[in-house]
Amino acid sequence: MKNSFLKAISQTFKAYNTFGARSNKKLLSIHLWFAQVIEKKLGKGYSVRSLGKGGEAVLDGKYYPKTLDISILKGEKIIATISFKFVTSNYKQNSNNYFENLLGETANIRRVNVGFAHFLVLRAHTPYYDKNKGNLRGKEKKTEIISENDLSKYIKLFNDLDFPHKPEVLGMAIIDFDNKGVAYFEKLENRGLTKETIEILKNQLSISNFIDKVIALCQLKS
């Protein structure tokens, strides 16, 4: 599973570099990967929609309609959704906005009794680009290195009690790319993280554990 996940991330990164940050083509490979893995594991009676597989579904949330990244259906009913975020650049300046948006998205969906899971992919070394017009990439100014402080809000959320703003399933991967654009999992011990954070990332927030928990959530919501 880890190898196929990394392959989908590599394809996503290639599409990002080819089509730009605003094109949804960059998300096709990874959304399709989640949809196919989940549908295969759930089996008969379930279906999964995403980019490249039936298209994105729209859910009437509690507060506003939401286009879903990956929607899981039992029969014709949406029972759960996976929200996916892959931060390719300029993470630190947008970090709080990403997190606040996640809290709002979670509440909007969970309040209509649809299961909500979120998977976040961060780069261990994230380029920071100047602003530019349209879909053009600006000049790279520096490289930002992921630290304990950047991850702490997600660890606190994972350890929080079950509230409407907390995803029922949370996953995270810290990755990087070689000079050919091939993704690999970063060695977390190189990032100066606490033992608790490393343990949570390696085990409880891992992609394999995330998929298993999503399957259990769908069965619970069925």
C-alpha positions in Angstrom: 0.0 0.0 0.0 2.8 2.4 0.9 4.5 2.0 -2.5 1.3 2.5 -4.5 0.5 5.6 -2.4 4.0 7.1 -3.1 3.5 6.3 -6.8 0.2 8.3 -6.8 1.9 11.2 -4.9 4.7 11.2 -7.5 2.2 11.4 -10.3 0.4 14.2 -8.5 3.6 16.1 -8.1 4.4 15.7 -11.8 1.0 17.0 -12.7 1.4 19.9 -10.3 4.7 20.9 -12.0 3.1 20.5 -15.5 -0.3 22.1 -15.1 0.2 24.5 -12.1 -1.2 24.8 -8.6 -4.7 25.8 -9.7 -5.4 22.9 -12.0 -7.4 20.0 -10.5 -5.4 17.7 -12.8 -2.8 17.6 -10.2 -5.1 15.8 -7.8 -6.5 13.2 -10.3 -4.0 10.5 -9.5 -4.1 10.6 -5.7 -7.9 11.1 -5.5 -8.4 8.1 -7.8 -5.9 6.1 -5.6 -8.0 6.7 -2.5 -11.2 5.9 -4.3 -10.0 2.6 -5.8 -8.4 1.4 -2.5 -11.4 2.2 -0.4 -13.9 0.7 -2.9 -12.0 -2.5 -3.2 -11.7 -2.9 0.6 -15.4 -2.1 1.2 -16.7 -4.5 -1.4 -20.2 -5.1 -2.6 -22.9 -2.5 -1.8 -20.5 0.4 -1.6 -19.3 2.8 -4.3 -16.7 5.6 -4.2 -16.7 8.8 -6.3 -13.8 11.1 -7.0 -12.0 12.9 -9.8 -11.6 10.3 -12.6 -14.2 8.0 -11.0 -17.7 9.3 -11.4 -16.7 12.9 -10.6 -16.8 14.8 -7.4 -20.1 14.7 -5.5 -21.6 17.8 -3.8 -23.0 17.5 -0.3 -25.5 19.9 1.3 -23.6 20.5 4.5 -24.9 22.0 7.7 -23.8 25.5 6.7 -22.9 25.5 3.0 -22.8 23.1 0.0 -19.4 21.3 -0.2 -17.8 19.6 -3.2 -16.2 16.5 -1.8 -12.8 15.2 -2.8 -13.6 11.5 -2.3 -17.2 10.5 -1.4 -18.2 7.0 -0.2 -21.7 5.8 -0.8 -23.8 2.9 0.4 -26.4 2.5 -2.3 -27.2 6.1 -3.3 -26.5 7.7 0.1 -23.2 9.5 0.9 -22.1 8.0 4.2 -18.5 9.4 4.5 -16.0 11.5 2.7 -12.2 11.9 2.6 -10.7 15.3 2.4 -7.2 15.4 1.0 -4.6 18.1 1.2 -1.1 18.1 -0.4 0.9 21.3 0.4 3.4 21.8 -2.3 4.8 25.2 -1.4 4.6 28.2 1.0 3.3 26.1 3.9 4.3 28.2 6.9 2.6 31.4 5.8 -0.7 29.5 5.2 -0.4 27.0 8.0 -3.1 28.5 10.3 -5.5 29.1 7.4 -5.2 25.4 6.3 -5.9 24.3 9.9 -8.9 26.7 10.4 -10.4 25.7 7.1 -10.1 22.0 8.2 -12.0 22.7 11.4 -14.8 24.5 9.5 -15.0 21.8 6.8 -15.2 19.1 9.4 -18.0 20.7 11.4 -20.0 21.5 8.2 -19.9 17.8 7.2 -20.1 16.0 10.5 -23.2 18.1 11.5 -25.2 16.4 8.8 -24.1 12.9 10.1 -21.7 12.2 7.3 -18.4 10.6 8.3 -15.4 12.8 7.8 -11.8 11.8 7.3 -8.8 14.0 6.4 -5.4 13.1 5.1 -2.6 15.7 5.0 0.6 15.4 3.0 3.5 17.8 3.8 6.9 18.1 2.3 9.8 17.9 4.7 11.5 20.6 2.6 9.0 23.0 1.2 9.9 25.7 -1.3 8.7 29.3 -0.7 7.8 31.2 -3.9 7.2 34.8 -4.5 3.7 35.8 -5.6 3.1 36.0 -9.3 0.2 36.7 -11.6 -2.3 34.1 -12.7 -1.1 30.5 -12.5 2.5 31.3 -13.0 5.0 30.3 -10.3 7.1 33.1 -8.7 10.8 32.9 -7.9 11.9 30.5 -5.2 13.1 32.6 -2.3 14.0 29.9 0.3 13.3 26.4 1.6 11.1 25.9 4.6 11.8 22.9 6.8 9.0 21.2 8.6 9.4 21.3 12.4 7.6 20.1 15.6 5.9 23.5 15.8 4.4 23.1 12.3 2.9 19.7 13.3 1.8 20.4 16.9 -1.7 21.7 16.1 -2.5 18.5 14.2 -1.1 16.4 17.1 -3.3 18.3 19.5 -6.3 17.8 17.3 -5.6 14.1 17.1 -5.4 13.9 20.9 -8.5 16.0 21.4 -11.8 14.7 22.5 -14.4 13.9 19.9 -16.1 17.2 18.9 -17.9 18.2 15.7 -14.7 20.1 14.6 -12.5 17.0 14.9 -12.2 14.7 11.9 -13.3 11.2 12.8 -10.3 9.9 11.0 -7.0 11.8 10.7 -3.9 10.9 8.7 -0.7 12.6 7.8 2.5 11.8 5.8 5.8 13.8 5.7 7.4 13.1 2.3 10.0 14.5 0.0 11.2 14.0 -3.6 14.4 12.9 -5.1 16.0 14.7 -8.1 13.7 12.8 -10.5 10.5 13.8 -8.7 10.0 10.4 -7.1 8.3 10.6 -3.6 9.6 8.9 -0.5 8.7 9.0 3.2 11.0 11.4 5.1 13.0 9.8 8.0 11.2 11.5 10.8 14.1 11.3 13.2 15.9 13.8 11.0 13.4 16.5 11.7 14.1 16.9 15.4 10.5 15.8 16.4 9.5 14.5 19.8 9.2 10.8 20.4 5.4 11.2 20.8 5.0 13.0 17.5 7.2 10.4 15.7 5.2 7.5 17.2 1.8 9.1 16.3 3.0 9.9 12.7 4.5 6.5 12.1 1.7 4.4 13.5 -1.6 6.2 14.3 -1.6 8.7 11.4 0.1 6.4 8.8 -1.6 5.8 5.5 -2.3 2.1 6.2 -3.9 2.9 9.6 -5.8 5.7 8.0 -7.3 3.4 5.4 -8.3 0.8 8.0 -10.0 3.5 10.1 -11.9 4.9 7.1 -13.2 1.4 6.4 -14.4 1.0 10.0 -16.0 4.5 9.8 -17.9 3.5 6.7 -19.2 0.3 8.2 -20.3 2.3 11.3 -22.2 4.8 9.2 -23.8 2.1 7.0 
